[in-house]
Amino acid sequence: MSGPDPDRAAFLAAVLAGLVADSRTVAVGSNSPIPAAAALLAERRASGRMTVSILGSPRHNPFTDGGRELFDFAAQGRLDSFFLGGGQIDGHGNVNLVRAGDQRFPGSYGSAYLLALVPNVVLFREEHSRRVLVPAVDFISARGSGPDGAYRTGGPRSLVTGRAVFRFARGRFVLASVHPGETVETVRAHTGFDFAAPTGVPVTPGPSAEDLRLLRGPIADELAPLYPRFAARLLRGPHA
């Protein structure tokens, strides 16, 4: 799977939505269009049993004080799930949002705080390469787990990329599924850290017809004020 096409975006959004399905509250940071689409899809699937916050959204942001109020909400134990990206992610679930060599990333902001507090953090990076998924990050913006597998209240629970889904358990990643067209071998070839892979790794299921209807219709409309280009792209494609 490669290229920023609408089918790929819809596929990844549906995968991410499944990983927060049991949450009552889900938050998405800024500049995260696919996780935002995923959160809104999960909310629709939950039929009113979920509240979604998307920072910067004029329609889906119950907080009036931006990130500070979100951090207070998480500290009170009221935030169940959060999506977090990274310029680099290593095999211990550590995230680098500062820099790698001459390349600068957006910055850590509250990533360390939220990763330590939120029970279900879903790491997401569409690019799956050895440049991104490294043996050890150059800088730890948010700590996943040490080499001894130390576990806290929060921490990453899963990682979704453009090639696969990983679960995080006892300080290491375990391959949960491979996306259509991928194999355990192709995933391993493009991953810089080691990971466990059980026998018979399944193929990641794609979105249902109803998921696609929601993503290409009402969810794209809801995201348009915040991510107009992404929403327009999600509405285009072979289905249009």
N, C-alpha and C positions, 0 to 999 in steps of 0.2 A: 504494500500500500504506500503510495507516494503522491505528493502534490496536494495543494490546498483546494480540493474539489468538494462540492457539497455532499456527495455520497460519503466521503471519508469523514467529514465533520459530523454528519448525522450518525454514522457508525460509532465514532468515539464518544459522542454525547450519550448515546444509548448505553454504551458500556459503563461510562462513569455514573450514569443515573442508577444503574443497578447496584453500585457499591455504596450508595447512600440511602437505599430504599427503606431501611428500618429507622431512619432518623426522624426526629420531630422538628429539629432546627438545622438548617444548612446555610453556610455562609460562603460567599465567593468574593475574592479580592478584585482589584481593578485589573484591566487589561487581560481578562480571562474569558473570551467569548465562548469557547467550547464547554468549559466547566459551567458557565452561566446557563447555556442551553441545557446542559445535563441536569442542573439543579431545578430548572423550571419543568423539565420533563418528569423528574422524580416527584415534584410537587403535584403535577397533573395525575400521575399514577397513584399517588397517595390519597387522592380525592378529599382534600381538605385537612388531612392529618399531619401536614408538614408546613412549616414556615420557612421561606427562603429570603435571604438578604444578599443583595448584590451591590457592593460598594460602588457608588457613583450613579446607580440607576435611579431615574426619577420616579419609577413605579414600584421597584422592589428593594426598598431600603428603609426599614423602619427606624433606623438610627439617625438622629439629628446632629450628632457630634462626630460623624465619620468613624475612623478606625478606633479612636479612644473609647467610644461607647461599645464598639464591638469587643474590644479587649476586656472591658468590665463584664460584659455579658458572658464571655468565655471563662473568666475567673470565677464567676458565680456557678459554674458547672452547667450552664444553660445552653451551650452550643455543642451539638452532637457531632457535626461533620464539617470539615473544611477542606477545600481543594488548594493544593500548594504546588507550584512549579519550581524549577531550578535550572540555573545555567549548567550546573553539574550535579549529579546524584551518584553516590557511591554505594558499595555493597552493604554498608552498615546503615543505610537510610539517611545518611547525612546529606544536607543540601547546601549548595554554594550559590548565593545570589549576589556576590560582590564582584569577583573578577577571577579570570584564569589567564595567566600570561598577560598579553596586551589587550585582551578582550574584557570589557566591562559589562556587568549585568545591572539590572534595575536597582539593586540594593536590598538589604535584609528586611527593612521595615519591622513588622512584628512577627516575622516568621518563627524565630526561636521561641517566643512567648506562646504562640498558638500551637506549635508542634508539641510543646510540653504539656499543654492543658487540654486540648480537644481530643476526645476519645477516639474519633475516627478521622484521621487525616489521610486523604487520598492524594498521593503524589501523581502529577501528570506532566509529561513532556512528550509532545508529538514526535519530535526527532528522536529516533532510537539509533544511536551510534556510539562508538567507543570514545568519541569526543565529549559526549554528554554523560554517558553511563561509565564512570571511571572507577578504577580500583580504590582511589582515595581522593576526595575533593581537595582542591588547592586551598580553600578557605571554608570553615564551617560556619555558615550563617544560622543553621538550625540543626541541632544534633538529633539523629535518629536513635542509634543505639551503639554503645561501645563494643569493642571486640569480644567482651565477655557476655554480650547479649543482655546487658542490663536493661530492664524495662520499667517504664513509668506509667503514670495515669494516661498520658497522651502518647504520641509517637505515631509514625506512619503505620498504616494497616495494609496498604496496597499501593501499587505503582502501575499506572497505565501509560503505555507508549503507543507509537504508531505500528508496533509489531506484536505486542503481547500484553498480557496482564500478569503481574506478580503479586503474591501475598507476602507479607512480612511477618516472620515468626521467629522468636528466640534469636533476634539479632541478625537475621539473614533473609535474603529474598528466596522465595520458592516460586518457580514458574507455575502459574495457575492455568493459563490457556495461551494459545498462539492465534493470531488473527488469520483470517483466510489468506492463503498463499504463502504463509510462513510455516516453518518447522522448528523443532527444538534446535536443530543444527544451525539454521540461519539466524535464529535469535542469539544463540551463543556466539556466533561469529561476529555479531555487531555489538556485543556487550563487553565492556571492559572489566567488569567484576564477575567473580564466580557466583553461581547460583545452583540451587538444587532443582532437579527436574524429575518428578515421579514418572513411573512407567505409564504410558498412555495419556499424555497431556492432551486435553480436548481442544477443539477449535472454538474460538470465542464466538458466541452467538451474536447475530446482527440484530438490528432494530426490527420490530414488528411493523406491519402495515399501519397500525394505529399510531405507533411512535413516529413514523415518517409523516403521517398526516398532521400530527401535533407540531413536530419540529418545523415543517415546511409552511405551516399555516399560522396558528395563533402564537406559537413560541417565537417564530421569526418576527412577527409583528410586535411582540412585547420587547424584543431585544433591539429593534430598529432605532429607537432614540439613543441608545448607548453605543451600539455597534452597527451603524448603518450599512457599512460595506459587508460585514460578515452576514448580517441578516439578509441582504440582497443576494449574496452568493448562496446562502442556504435555500433560498426560494428558487434559484435557478438550477439548471441541470437537465438531464434527460427526461425528468418527470414534467418539466414546465411546458 
